[in-house]
């Protein structure tokens, strides 16, 4: 059923937030849907209306407005940011010795969640059937042993004074170059993003001897390489009977606010650029498939 003309502009341009739901979320701007409106997609009109306004940018986060885009494209961009921007993450953990109280599988899980400072654009995706090489794998080592501090006071009960190497942090992880990696990454040492991530606590005689392999991956296959986004909107006013009929909450349909938070592996603006590259590659792949179907 056609919408009344008085509501057409609101349906075309606003998403309405009601007390128990959200209205006008579906796309309606296609040709012939509303009398008097030419909603045929036009490249020149899109180029004129589309814009990205950067509100905030630092080394860890970025906030920007994406205006003049359909919700489906904005959501595709959001999902790519979350799950399809490649990054480097610890994939395999070889535990040669673990005499701590932390179980091997728990320890491996903790190590896998540590972000590694390495540019994924400089590596290739690893073929599971091939051996690790300098072009697709980063090798890390964690080798540490706890011992008593011979200089500690006899009356002391403080572990910080009594023991040496009893707190194992991410800073204790060392990069072991493969092949020519030492020359290629001479100016940017590969290491954990944060030095103060606690991995385990040891007591005298306990030790860890672990080798880790980092590979290039994406979030939809490996959960630990995910990047995040946050957006909220309060409808609290609609719970008050004396106020809910006095206000109307809505959002501009083609205006989206993005907040991108980086784990520190790549700057947030680079994450956005990489997400755009992934989206463009998907579009190109789709067009290629369409052309191949037409030829058949």
N, C-alpha and C positions, 0 to 999 in steps of 0.2 A: 504494500500500500504506500502511495506517495505521501511524504511528510507535508504538513501544512506549511505554506510559504513563510509564516511567521517564525517557524522553528528551523527553517532550512539553514540559515547562516550559523546558528548555534550548533547544529549537527555537523556542519561542514568544518567548523573551526574550533570547537571545544569538546573536551571530554568532561562530563559532568560527574562529580562525586556525590552520590546519594548516601542516605543513612545506612542502607543495607546493600549497596552495590555501586557499580560504576557504569555509567551509560555512555553511549556513543563511542565505544572503543573500536568498533569495526570500521574499516575503510569504506568510504562512500564516494570518494571523489573520482569517479570514472565516468566516461562520456554518456550523456543521456539520462543520468540518474535524477537530476533536478532540472525542471524547465527553467530556461533563462540563464543557466550557468554552463559555460563551456569548460569542462574539466578534462579535456583531452591533454595528455601529458605532452609538454613542450620543452625541448632542451634549453632554448633561450630563456624561457620563463623560469625554469629551474635554476639556471646559472645566475639569474638576477636575484632570486629569492633566497637561495641557499647560502648559508654562512656559518662559520665557526668562530665564536668569540671566546678567547682564552681569558678566564677570570683570575686564575691563580696557577703558578707553576714554580715548583722548587725541585730539589733533587729526589724527593720521595713521593710527591703527589702532584696531581694536576687536576684542575677543575675547568670545564669549558661548557659552553652552550652550543648545541647543534640545532640550527634553526632551518626550517624549510625542507624537511625530509619526512618521508613516510615512516610510520611507526615500525613497519616490518623491516625496513632497512636499518633503522636505528637499533632495533632489537637484534638484528643479525650482527651488527657491529659490536654490541654489548656482549653477545655470546662468544664472538671470536676473541674479544679481549679476555674473557674469563677462561676460555678453554682451548684456544687454537693458536695462540702466539707462542712460537717455539722458545724454549729455554733449556738450560743445562741443569740436570738434577742427578743425584746419586741413585743409580739403578741397581747395581750389584754390590754386595758387601761380602767380602771373603774374610771370615773370622778364623785366624790361625790360633789365637789364644785369648781367652776371656775368663779370668778367674774372679771377676767382680760378682756382685750379687744380682746384677742385671742380666736377665735371660738374653740369649743370643738374638731371638726374634724381636724382642723389645728394643734392644740396642740397635739392630739393623733398621728398625722403623724410625727411631730417633735420628739416626744419621741421615736417612733418606729425606727427612724434612728440613735439613739444614740448607739454606740457599747458598749457592756457590757463585762467586764473582767471576764469571766467564762469559764472554760475548758469544751467544749461540750462532750469530751470523757468520762466525769464523769456522764453524764445524759443519760436517755433513751428518745426515741421519744415518744411524748405524744399522747395517744389515745383521739380523740376529744370527745368521749362519757364518758370518765372517769373524775373524779374530780382531781384537781391539787394535786400533792403529792411531797414529797421531792426528788423523783428519776427522775422527769420529768419537774419540774417547779421551777423557781426562782421568788420570790415575792419582789417587790420594792415599795417604798412609797415616794411620794413627797408631803410634807405638810409644807406650808410656808405662812406667812401673812406679808404684808407691813404695816409699821406704821411710824409716824413722829418721828424724832430724837429730844428728849427733850433738848439735849445739842447743837443743831444747832444754829448758829448765826442768829439773826433776819433779818439781811441785806443780808444773803446768798441766792443765786439763784441756787446753785449747787445741783442737785439731790443726788449726792454722800454724801453730808453733811446733806441735809434736811431729807432724808428718810432712814429707815432701811429695809433691805431685799427687795429693789425695783428692783434688778436685780436677776433673778432666773437662776442659772447655773446648769449644770449636777452634780456638786459637792453636790448639795442640795438633790439629790436622795439618799435614804437610803435603804440598804438591810434589809429585814425582813425575818429571817431564818424560814423555814418550817420544822417541825419534828426535825430530828437530824442533819440538815445542819450546825448548829453552831459548832458542834463537827467535822464533816467531813471536813469543809472548814475553820477550825480554823487558819491554817497557810496561807491561801490565801483569804483575804476578797473580796467578790464579790462586784463590784462597776463599774461605767462607766469607760471606758478606759481613757477618757480625762475629766478633771474637769472644763474646761473653755468653754464648749459649752453653748451658751446662749439659754435659752428656752423661756423666756417671761420677760416683764418688768411690774412691778406693781406700783400702787400708794396707799397711805394710805387708809386702809379699804378693799383693794382687797386681795384675797387669793386664794390659790390652795390646794386642798385636793384630791390626786390621788393615786390609787393603780394600779400597773402594774404587769403583768405576763409575764415572759420570758420563751420561750420554745425552744427546739432544732429544727432547720429547715435547709433547703438547698435553694440555690439561685434561682433555676428554679421554686420553688413554692412561695418563699418569696423574693422579690427583694432586701430587705434591708440586706441580708446576703451575698451579692456578694463580691468577691475579684477580683483584676484587673491585667491586662497585657498590655504592650505597646511595639510596634515595628514599625519602619518606615524605608523607603528607598526612597531617592530622585532620580527623573529622570529628574531634571531640565536641565541637559546638553543636553538632547535629543530635547529640544525646539530650540536649536541654529543650524541653517542650516550648519554653517561652522564647527561644532563640532560633530554632531550626527553620521556622517559616519566614524568618527575617533575612536569612542569608542564602546564598547560592554559591557552592564551591565548584570551581571548574579549572581546567588547565588547557592551555593552548595546544591544539592537537599536534602540531608539527614543531614544537619547541621541546627539546630534551636536554636535561642537565646531567652531565657526566662528571663523576669524580673517580679518577684513576689513581690507585695506590700501588706503588711498586714495592716489591720485596727487596729491592736494592741491586738486583742483577742487571737490570737495564733501567735507564731513566724513564719516567712516565711518558714523556713526549716521544721517545723512541718506541715504547710499547704501542702508542696510538698509531704511529707511522707503520709499524709492522702489522698491526691489525688491519689497516687500510690495504696494505699489500696483499694480505691473505684474502680479504674480501674481493679485491680486483682479480686475483687469480681464480677464485671461485666463479666469478661472473664470466671470465674468459673461458673457463672450462665448460660452463653451461652453454655459452654461445657456440663453442666448437661442437658440442653434442647436438645442438639444434641444427647446425649446418650439415653435419653428417647424416642426420635423419632426412633432411630436405634432399640431399643428393641421392639417397636410396629411393 
